[in-house]
Amino acid sequence: MTADGCDLLCLDLPRAQTVRAALPEARVSRARATTAQAFADPMRVRTASALAIGGELCVCDLAWIVGAAPNLVSHHLRILRRAGLVASRRQGKLVMCRLTTHGATLLETLSTWSEGDMSSPRTEASPMLVGGQEHSDGAALSPTDPAVRALTVIHGG
């Protein structure tokens, strides 16, 4: 068994149907993924963090703060702006940037995330379908159970 998959093909049908019905549409998931990808680069996270700490900053200040060339910082800011995470305005010859509310919220979420938050074990006992038969959560299944034998053959075990 790996930590990422079950040893046995099973389906908690009532729970799975409820979760599936509550999922966002594919287009919404794509939009969310695009927004999340804006923070997929350490330089963009550092730049956004600098804006979170410093408030509104010009690109030149941001470049010095994060230790990168102004044109590189401008490139990353453009990606963050397209994702709706940063807003900018011109002030004479300066371009002033700030995090949007959405950007600040997403950055805060990333800042408080830890690897331990990734697990979400099943918490309530509910019936599962195993090989088309209903079983209680946590019930021991015998290797001689026809559903277990069928799945063993399917999975090559």
C-alpha positions in Angstrom: 0.0 0.0 0.0 1.1 3.5 -0.7 0.1 6.5 1.4 -1.7 7.9 -1.7 -4.0 5.0 -2.5 -6.2 2.3 -1.0 -5.2 -1.4 -0.9 -8.8 -2.1 -1.8 -11.1 -0.5 -4.4 -14.0 0.9 -2.4 -16.6 3.6 -2.6 -18.4 5.4 0.2 -21.2 6.2 -2.3 -23.4 8.5 -0.2 -20.4 10.6 0.8 -18.9 10.5 -2.6 -22.1 11.7 -4.3 -22.4 14.6 -1.8 -18.9 15.7 -2.4 -19.1 15.3 -6.2 -22.3 17.4 -6.3 -20.6 20.2 -4.2 -17.5 20.4 -6.5 -17.1 23.6 -8.5 -17.5 23.5 -12.2 -14.5 22.7 -14.3 -14.2 26.3 -15.5 -14.2 27.6 -11.9 -11.5 25.1 -11.0 -9.4 26.2 -14.0 -9.7 29.8 -12.9 -8.7 29.0 -9.4 -5.7 27.0 -10.7 -4.6 29.9 -12.8 -4.8 32.2 -9.8 -2.9 29.7 -7.6 -0.2 29.3 -10.3 0.6 33.0 -9.9 2.2 32.1 -6.6 4.0 29.1 -8.0 7.3 31.0 -8.3 9.4 31.9 -5.2 10.2 35.4 -6.6 6.4 36.1 -6.9 5.8 34.9 -3.4 8.7 37.1 -2.1 7.4 40.1 -4.1 3.9 39.7 -2.8 5.2 39.2 0.7 7.2 42.5 0.4 3.9 44.2 -0.7 2.1 42.7 2.3 4.7 44.1 4.7 5.4 47.4 2.9 2.0 48.3 1.6 2.1 50.2 -1.7 5.7 50.2 -3.2 7.2 51.3 -6.4 8.8 48.7 -8.7 12.3 50.1 -8.0 11.9 49.7 -4.3 10.5 46.2 -4.7 13.5 45.2 -6.9 15.9 46.3 -4.2 13.9 44.7 -1.4 13.7 41.3 -3.1 17.2 41.5 -4.6 16.3 41.2 -8.3 16.5 43.3 -11.4 13.6 45.8 -12.0 12.7 44.2 -15.3 12.4 40.7 -13.6 10.3 42.1 -10.8 8.1 43.9 -13.4 7.6 40.6 -15.2 6.5 38.9 -12.0 4.3 41.8 -11.1 2.6 41.5 -14.5 1.7 37.8 -13.8 0.4 38.7 -10.3 -1.6 41.6 -11.8 -3.2 39.3 -14.5 -4.2 36.9 -11.7 -5.9 39.7 -9.8 -3.5 39.5 -6.9 -1.7 42.8 -7.4 -2.9 46.2 -8.5 -0.8 49.0 -9.9 -1.1 52.7 -10.7 1.2 55.2 -12.3 2.4 58.1 -10.2 4.4 60.3 -12.6 7.3 58.2 -13.8 6.8 55.6 -11.0 4.7 52.5 -11.0 3.2 51.9 -7.6 2.0 48.4 -6.7 0.0 47.0 -3.9 -1.6 43.6 -3.1 -5.3 43.4 -3.8 -7.6 42.0 -1.0 -7.7 38.8 -2.9 -3.9 38.7 -3.1 -3.5 39.4 0.6 -6.0 36.7 1.5 -4.3 34.1 -0.7 -0.8 35.0 0.6 -2.0 34.8 4.2 -3.4 31.4 3.5 -0.1 30.3 2.0 1.7 31.8 5.0 -0.2 29.8 7.5 -0.2 26.5 5.6 1.9 23.7 6.8 2.5 20.2 5.5 0.5 18.7 8.4 -2.6 20.3 7.1 -2.7 18.1 4.0 -4.2 15.0 5.6 -7.9 14.6 5.8 -8.7 11.2 7.2 -12.3 9.8 7.1 -13.9 10.9 10.2 -17.3 9.3 10.2 -18.3 5.7 9.8 -20.5 5.2 6.8 -21.2 2.3 4.5 -18.8 1.7 1.6 -19.4 -0.2 -1.6 -16.7 -2.8 -2.1 -17.0 -4.8 -5.3 -20.7 -3.8 -5.4 -21.4 -5.0 -1.8 -22.0 -2.7 1.1 -19.6 -2.9 4.0 -19.3 -0.8 7.2 -16.4 1.6 7.5 -13.6 -0.2 9.3 -15.1 -3.6 9.1 -12.6 -6.4 8.5 -12.9 -8.0 5.2 -11.9 -11.6 4.8 -9.5 -12.6 1.9 -12.2 -15.2 1.0 -14.8 -12.5 0.5 -15.8 -12.6 -3.2 -15.4 -8.8 -3.5 -11.9 -9.0 -2.1 -11.0 -11.9 -4.3 -12.3 -10.1 -7.4 -10.4 -6.9 -6.6 -7.2 -8.9 -5.9 -7.4 -10.4 -9.3 -8.2 -7.0 -10.9 -5.3 -5.3 -9.2 -2.9 -8.3 -9.7 -2.4 -9.0 -6.0 
